[in-house]
Amino acid sequence: MAAGQESWEFRQRRHSAALSSDPSGFVIVTHPFHPLNGQRLEVLYVKRRGADTVFVCSGGVSGQITLPQAWTDRGEPPLGRRLSAEGLAGLGTLARSLRGR
């Protein structure tokens, strides 16, 4: 075994061991406009991105996909409020008035 290969294998084992302490399992994509919405994905590892937590999961076009926690079933539940027809009409009026400025 070459010296470079040996050190690479050691780094891989050490990296994998560190990841084993991260929460794993599966997440369900809950973002309503995500193409994988409703699909259950295996979590490969979890990492921090600034103040946020992201899950690196198996799946997607490249074989791995990174999802913010908020876009999964582990994020905060969405607010139960929806925009009413009156609210939409008000937004339309506001948008038209802003375009006129």
N, C-alpha and C positions, 0 to 999 in steps of 0.2 A: 504494500500500500504506500502510495506517495505521501510525503509529509504534508503537502497542501491539502490532499484529500482527507487525511486524518483530522486536520484542524477544522475543515469544513464540516465533517460529520459531528465533531464535538460541539461546534456552534449550533448545528441543527438540533441536536439532542437537548442542549441547554435551553435553547429558544422554546422548544416544544414543552419542556418541563415547566417553564415559566408560564406558559399559556394555560396549562392544565388547571391552574387555580382560578382562572377567569370563569364567570358563569357561561355555560354553554347549553347545548340542547338545541331547541328549535324556536324560531319566531314565526309569527304570521304577519305578512305585510298587510297593514291596515290603511295606508294612505289611499284615499279614494281614486286618485288619478294615476297611481303607479301601475305600470303594465303587469306587475306581478301581484296586484291586489288580491288578497284572499289565499295566496299560496303560502304553504309552510316550507320554510327554508332551514337547513341545518346551519347552526352558528359554528364557524371555524374558530374565531376568536373575537374578543371584545377589546376596543381601544378607546382612548380619550382623544377627542379632537377639540381642543380648546376646553370650554366648560361642558361640552356635550359628550355623550357616549354614543359610539357607533358600533354596529355589528358587521363583521365581515363574514358573509355567508357563502355557502356553495350555491351556485346557480347563476343565471344571467348569461349573456352572450359570451363573455370571456371566461366563464367558469367560476368566477367569484363576483360578488356584488357587495357594496358597502351601503348600509342603510342606517340613517339616524334612528336612535331609539324611539323618537316621537312618531316615526312612520311604521312602528310595529305594535304588536299587542302588549309589549312591555312598556310602552310609552303612556303618557297621561291619556285618559279617555277623552274623546272629543266632546266639546260642549254640546248639550242637547238642543241648543237654540238654532233655529233656521231663519233665514231671511224671509219675511212675508212678502206678499205681492205689493203691499203698500210701501214696504222698505225698498223693493226693487224699483218701483216707480219713482220714489224719492231720489234714489241714486241716479236714475236716468235723467231726471230734471237737473240735478247737480252737475252731472257730466256735460250736459248741453250748455248750461250756463258758464261753465269753466271754458269750454271751447269758444264761446262767444267773446271772451275777454281779449 
